[in-house]
Amino acid sequence: MAKVEFKYSKNAVNKAGTALIGNDSSLHDEAKTILDNWRACHVAPLNSFQTSLRLKLKQIDPDALVSQRLKRMPSIISKLERNPGMNLARMQDIGGIRAVVSNMREVRALESYYKNGTRVFTIVKGGKDYINYPKESGYRSVHQIFKCRNGFSIELQIRTQIQHSWATAVETMGTFLNHSLKSSEGPEEWLKFFSLASSAFAVLESTPRIDEYQKLTDEETFKLLLEKEKELNVINKLSGFRVVAKHISNDRKNGKYHLIILDLDTKMANIKSFEAKHVHIANEKYSEMEEEVRKGKNIQVVLVASESVSALKKAYPSYFLDSQYFFKNLEAVRKKLLKIQNPKGNKASK
């Protein structure tokens, strides 16, 4: 697969970022063209890093989920708006790759393996440990930033299955509330619920809790979460959002790149798959669909890479509005609470 050629200067990329959040719509088309090219240039380094990552995960966790994505234009624009001094050419997560492993031991093993970078990728400043120092929103994951020799940066996210289930539920609920809950934007009762859920899940994993809930005991944390779940009717609401992906005929082929289009009106997900040699077509289609979003069409769209559609559904369940793993972890909280409240009964049942 031929690499996408970078056609512009980094100065032009920065100007494009400024134009995209500016008021002069006449600059929008050219800025979008520059951004499309800049973003597409991250595919090759992502593919290279993924090869290394999969080899290492065979030793650490053969069942780990690996996926990569190019950051969505609405997310890029939102990040630029939230950080007025940020230059687009220095945004470190245009190309993102994620590893979802079974437990915290495996998170730390993978983090340690990459702490000095690789032969091809240099680790750079900008990474964060959002597990030891979780965000107020409840977001937990380890982020590491790498730069390849041609200057393109990629972000590696490492998280456990429990942390991934939380992030999926947040994105799914945020989609239908039309708020970016993961960015701490939206109704206070939902922000509080997911922050509390993250703290309860941290107890399950023996990791630091969210600051706001540090003083609560395990029992108080679990009880409060289950009470809030009932008040907000969380499980029923999230269950109602679940959809089944709608495949087009050629998606049964082994495509590497998948364009997911979530129609928020029909609650249907459509996947268009592309072979590796057709990545340039995938990027063109991605850009076309993002233009539909800009014009007001009620859809979400993202271009991701995954070895199969089934692996794709596991790696990006929020695009299929599927929160079943979040429900399982709420049930784990319920069982833990029962053990705390009835320790003698638990022993007697053994």
Secondary structure per residue as TSV (DSSP state, phi and psi in degrees):
chain	resnum	aa	ss	phi	psi
A	1	M	-	360.0	126.1
A	2	A	-	-72.8	142.0
A	3	K	-	-73.6	148.2
A	4	V	-	-74.6	131.7
A	5	E	-	-82.0	133.1
A	6	F	-	-79.6	114.9
A	7	K	-	-95.0	-6.6
A	8	Y	S	-128.9	175.6
A	9	S	-	-92.4	161.7
A	10	K	H	-64.7	-29.6
A	11	N	H	-62.9	-40.7
A	12	A	H	-65.5	-36.7
A	13	V	H	-63.6	-44.1
A	14	N	H	-63.1	-40.1
A	15	K	H	-66.0	-35.6
A	16	A	H	-63.4	-41.2
A	17	G	H	-61.5	-42.5
A	18	T	H	-63.2	-41.1
A	19	A	H	-65.6	-36.9
A	20	L	H	-66.6	-27.2
A	21	I	T	-103.7	3.8
A	22	G	S	-88.3	179.0
A	23	N	S	-95.0	-7.2
A	24	D	-	-88.2	97.3
A	25	S	G	-67.3	-19.5
A	26	S	G	-66.9	-19.8
A	27	L	G	-90.7	-7.3
A	28	H	H	-63.8	-47.1
A	29	D	H	-61.5	-46.1
A	30	E	H	-65.7	-40.0
A	31	A	H	-62.7	-39.9
A	32	K	H	-65.9	-39.8
A	33	T	H	-61.7	-42.4
A	34	I	H	-65.9	-44.0
A	35	L	H	-62.8	-42.1
A	36	D	H	-57.4	-44.0
A	37	N	H	-67.4	-44.2
A	38	W	H	-60.1	-44.5
A	39	R	H	-66.4	-43.5
A	40	A	H	-62.8	-27.3
A	41	C	T	-67.2	-12.4
A	42	H	T	-85.2	-8.0
A	43	V	H	-64.1	-47.9
A	44	A	H	-60.2	-48.5
A	45	P	H	-64.3	-33.0
A	46	L	H	-63.1	-45.3
A	47	N	H	-61.3	-41.1
A	48	S	H	-63.6	-45.3
A	49	F	H	-66.9	-37.4
A	50	Q	H	-62.0	-35.2
A	51	T	H	-59.7	-46.9
A	52	S	H	-62.8	-43.1
A	53	L	H	-63.3	-45.6
A	54	R	H	-64.3	-37.7
A	55	L	H	-62.6	-43.4
A	56	K	H	-68.3	-38.6
A	57	L	H	-67.8	-21.1
A	58	K	H	-61.6	-29.4
A	59	Q	H	-86.8	-37.2
A	60	I	H	-86.7	-48.4
A	61	D	-	-157.2	92.5
A	62	P	T	-60.3	-20.5
A	63	D	T	-94.8	6.4
A	64	A	-	-62.8	149.5
A	65	L	E	-93.8	131.4
A	66	V	E	-123.9	131.9
A	67	S	E	-149.0	157.0
A	68	Q	E	-135.3	153.1
A	69	R	E	-148.6	156.3
A	70	L	E	-98.9	130.6
A	71	K	-	-57.8	135.4
A	72	R	-	-68.6	145.7
A	73	M	H	-58.0	-44.8
A	74	P	H	-57.8	-35.3
A	75	S	H	-70.5	-38.1
A	76	I	H	-63.6	-47.8
A	77	I	H	-63.3	-43.1
A	78	S	H	-60.9	-40.8
A	79	K	H	-67.0	-39.7
A	80	L	H	-64.2	-38.2
A	81	E	H	-69.2	-35.4
A	82	R	H	-74.9	-23.4
A	83	N	S	-125.8	79.9
A	84	P	T	-55.0	-29.1
A	85	G	T	-88.1	0.4
A	86	M	-	-78.6	134.0
A	87	N	-	-90.7	135.5
A	88	L	G	-57.6	-39.6
A	89	A	G	-66.5	-14.4
A	90	R	G	-104.9	2.1
A	91	M	-	-66.6	124.0
A	92	Q	T	-91.1	-6.0
A	93	D	T	-120.7	28.2
A	94	I	S	-58.7	-44.4
A	95	G	E	-104.6	120.9
A	96	G	E	-124.3	142.4
A	97	I	E	-132.4	140.7
A	98	R	E	-128.4	139.1
A	99	A	E	-120.3	122.8
A	100	V	E	-108.6	112.2
A	101	V	E	-110.1	173.7
A	102	S	S	-72.9	-39.5
A	103	N	S	-150.4	177.3
A	104	M	H	-67.7	-32.0
A	105	R	H	-59.7	-40.5
A	106	E	H	-73.7	-33.0
A	107	V	H	-57.7	-49.7
A	108	R	H	-68.8	-33.7
A	109	A	H	-64.8	-43.2
A	110	L	H	-70.3	-41.0
A	111	E	H	-58.6	-44.9
A	112	S	H	-64.8	-38.3
A	113	Y	H	-59.6	-37.0
A	114	Y	T	-97.5	6.0
A	115	K	T	-63.1	-24.0
A	116	N	T	-108.7	14.4
A	117	G	-	76.9	-161.7
A	118	T	-	-133.3	-176.1
A	119	R	S	-63.0	-31.4
A	120	V	S	-100.8	-31.6
A	121	F	-	-114.1	129.9
A	122	T	E	-95.5	130.7
A	123	I	E	-77.7	137.5
A	124	V	E	-128.6	168.9
A	125	K	E	-65.3	151.9
A	126	G	E	125.4	-14.9
A	127	G	E	-71.0	157.8
A	128	K	E	-140.6	145.1
A	129	D	E	-102.5	90.9
A	130	Y	T	-86.2	11.3
A	131	I	T	-95.7	-50.1
A	132	N	T	-70.5	-28.0
A	133	Y	S	-130.0	72.3
A	134	P	-	-65.0	151.4
A	135	K	-	-68.6	156.9
A	136	E	T	-57.0	-32.4
A	137	S	T	-66.1	-22.2
A	138	G	-	107.6	-3.6
A	139	Y	-	-63.0	131.7
A	140	R	-	-136.9	127.1
A	141	S	-	-178.6	159.3
A	142	V	E	-101.6	129.5
A	143	H	E	-113.4	131.0
A	144	Q	E	-125.9	139.3
A	145	I	E	-110.8	132.9
A	146	F	E	-128.3	151.5
A	147	K	E	-127.7	132.3
A	148	C	-	-91.7	175.6
A	149	R	T	-62.8	-27.7
A	150	N	T	-85.8	4.2
A	151	G	S	95.4	-4.8
A	152	F	-	-81.8	136.3
A	153	S	E	-98.9	147.5
A	154	I	E	-133.2	154.7
A	155	E	E	-114.2	128.8
A	156	L	E	-100.5	125.6
A	157	Q	E	-108.4	129.4
A	158	I	E	-120.8	124.6
A	159	R	E	-146.6	162.6
A	160	T	E	-86.3	169.2
A	161	Q	H	-62.1	-36.3
A	162	I	H	-65.4	-45.6
A	163	Q	H	-64.1	-35.7
A	164	H	H	-67.9	-38.1
A	165	S	H	-64.6	-37.3
A	166	W	H	-64.6	-48.0
A	167	A	H	-61.8	-36.8
A	168	T	H	-63.8	-46.5
A	169	A	H	-64.2	-38.9
A	170	V	H	-62.3	-45.9
A	171	E	H	-67.3	-38.8
A	172	T	H	-64.6	-48.3
A	173	M	H	-65.9	-39.3
A	174	G	H	-60.7	-36.2
A	175	T	H	-58.5	-44.2
A	176	F	H	-89.2	-15.3
A	177	L	H	-87.0	-9.8
A	178	N	T	60.1	40.1
A	179	H	S	-138.8	147.8
A	180	S	-	-86.4	81.1
A	181	L	G	-58.9	-34.3
A	182	K	G	-67.7	-17.8
A	183	S	G	-100.9	17.5
A	184	S	T	62.6	35.2
A	185	E	-	-117.8	131.1
A	186	G	S	137.8	-173.6
A	187	P	-	-58.3	134.0
A	188	E	H	-58.3	-38.3
A	189	E	H	-64.9	-32.4
A	190	W	H	-78.6	-37.4
A	191	L	H	-61.9	-42.2
A	192	K	H	-65.0	-42.4
A	193	F	H	-60.5	-48.1
A	194	F	H	-72.6	-30.5
A	195	S	H	-64.7	-42.2
A	196	L	H	-66.3	-41.7
A	197	A	H	-59.9	-42.4
A	198	S	H	-62.3	-39.7
A	199	S	H	-65.7	-40.4
A	200	A	H	-66.0	-40.6
A	201	F	H	-67.7	-31.1
A	202	A	H	-64.1	-35.6
A	203	V	H	-62.0	-42.6
A	204	L	H	-60.1	-32.5
A	205	E	H	-100.5	1.8
A	206	S	T	56.6	45.4
A	207	T	-	-119.7	166.2
A	208	P	-	-59.4	141.6
A	209	R	-	-85.4	171.7
A	210	I	-	-68.0	138.6
A	211	D	G	-49.9	-42.6
A	212	E	G	-60.0	-25.2
A	213	Y	G	-114.0	16.3
A	214	Q	T	-60.3	-35.4
A	215	K	T	-81.9	-9.9
A	216	L	S	-77.1	144.5
A	217	T	-	-74.3	169.0
A	218	D	H	-57.2	-44.9
A	219	E	H	-61.9	-45.6
A	220	E	H	-63.5	-39.1
A	221	T	H	-62.7	-48.1
A	222	F	H	-64.9	-44.1
A	223	K	H	-62.4	-44.9
A	224	L	H	-64.0	-40.0
A	225	L	H	-62.4	-46.8
A	226	L	H	-67.1	-32.6
A	227	E	H	-65.6	-44.9
A	228	K	H	-67.5	-33.6
A	229	E	H	-61.8	-41.4
A	230	K	H	-67.4	-44.3
A	231	E	H	-58.1	-43.3
A	232	L	H	-90.5	-6.8
A	233	N	T	57.5	45.0
A	234	V	H	-61.9	-50.2
A	235	I	H	-61.5	-44.7
A	236	N	H	-64.1	-40.2
A	237	K	H	-66.3	-47.2
A	238	L	H	-65.8	-36.5
A	239	S	H	-63.3	-35.5
A	240	G	H	-68.8	-18.7
A	241	F	H	-86.8	-13.0
A	242	R	-	-64.7	135.2
A	243	V	-	-128.7	165.4
A	244	V	-	-106.6	132.2
A	245	A	E	-62.8	137.3
A	246	K	E	-101.2	114.4
A	247	H	E	-93.7	143.8
A	248	I	-	-93.0	161.7
A	249	S	G	-54.8	-45.4
A	250	N	G	-79.3	0.6
A	251	D	G	-73.0	-10.0
A	252	R	G	-78.6	-9.6
A	253	K	S	-75.5	164.3
A	254	N	-	-83.7	75.5
A	255	G	-	-79.8	150.2
A	256	K	S	-95.9	-35.0
A	257	Y	E	-106.4	134.8
A	258	H	E	-127.6	122.9
A	259	L	E	-95.4	111.0
A	260	I	E	-96.2	125.1
A	261	I	E	-118.4	111.8
A	262	L	E	-99.7	114.3
A	263	D	E	-88.2	111.9
A	264	L	T	-77.2	-13.8
A	265	D	T	-82.4	-43.9
A	266	T	T	-93.1	-9.9
A	267	K	T	55.8	43.4
A	268	M	E	-121.6	143.2
A	269	A	E	-109.6	133.9
A	270	N	E	-120.2	133.3
A	271	I	E	-114.6	124.6
A	272	K	E	-109.1	120.1
A	273	S	E	-105.3	147.3
A	274	F	E	-135.2	139.4
A	275	E	-	-69.9	159.8
A	276	A	G	-55.8	-38.3
A	277	K	G	-69.2	-12.8
A	278	H	G	-107.9	25.2
A	279	V	H	-61.4	-31.2
A	280	H	H	-65.4	-35.2
A	281	I	H	-69.0	-39.8
A	282	A	H	-59.4	-43.3
A	283	N	H	-65.7	-37.2
A	284	E	H	-64.2	-43.9
A	285	K	H	-65.7	-37.1
A	286	Y	H	-58.9	-47.3
A	287	S	H	-63.2	-41.9
A	288	E	H	-61.5	-43.9
A	289	M	H	-70.1	-33.7
A	290	E	H	-65.4	-32.0
A	291	E	H	-66.7	-34.8
A	292	E	H	-64.1	-39.0
A	293	V	H	-62.5	-45.2
A	294	R	H	-61.0	-33.0
A	295	K	T	-80.1	-4.8
A	296	G	T	112.3	1.2
A	297	K	-	-66.0	136.0
A	298	N	S	-84.3	67.8
A	299	I	E	-135.2	161.7
A	300	Q	E	-120.6	144.7
A	301	V	E	-141.2	141.3
A	302	V	E	-151.0	144.6
A	303	L	E	-106.4	121.0
A	304	V	E	-130.3	163.8
A	305	A	E	-117.5	133.8
A	306	S	-	-157.6	152.3
A	307	E	S	-72.4	-19.5
A	308	S	-	-158.4	163.8
A	309	V	H	-66.4	-36.4
A	310	S	H	-65.2	-40.7
A	311	A	H	-67.0	-33.5
A	312	L	H	-61.1	-44.1
A	313	K	H	-62.9	-34.6
A	314	K	H	-74.6	-37.2
A	315	A	H	-77.1	-33.0
A	316	Y	-	-127.3	56.4
A	317	P	G	-62.3	-23.7
A	318	S	G	-64.5	-25.9
A	319	Y	G	-79.8	-8.6
A	320	F	G	-112.8	12.1
A	321	L	T	52.8	42.5
A	322	D	-	-113.3	112.4
A	323	S	-	-114.6	27.0
A	324	Q	H	-61.6	-34.3
A	325	Y	H	-72.9	-29.3
A	326	F	H	-64.7	-42.1
A	327	F	H	-61.0	-40.9
A	328	K	H	-62.5	-36.8
A	329	N	H	-75.3	-30.6
A	330	L	H	-63.7	-38.3
A	331	E	H	-66.9	-36.0
A	332	A	H	-63.5	-38.1
A	333	V	H	-63.0	-43.4
A	334	R	H	-60.9	-42.9
A	335	K	H	-67.4	-38.8
A	336	K	H	-63.0	-40.3
A	337	L	H	-63.3	-42.2
A	338	L	H	-62.2	-37.9
A	339	K	H	-66.3	-39.0
A	340	I	H	-66.6	-41.8
A	341	Q	H	-77.8	-23.8
A	342	N	-	-137.0	61.3
A	343	P	H	-62.9	-36.0
A	344	K	H	-67.4	-42.0
A	345	G	H	-62.5	-34.4
A	346	N	H	-66.8	-41.9
A	347	K	H	-68.1	-38.4
A	348	A	H	-65.3	-28.4
A	349	S	T	-79.4	-10.8
A	350	K	-	-77.7	360.0
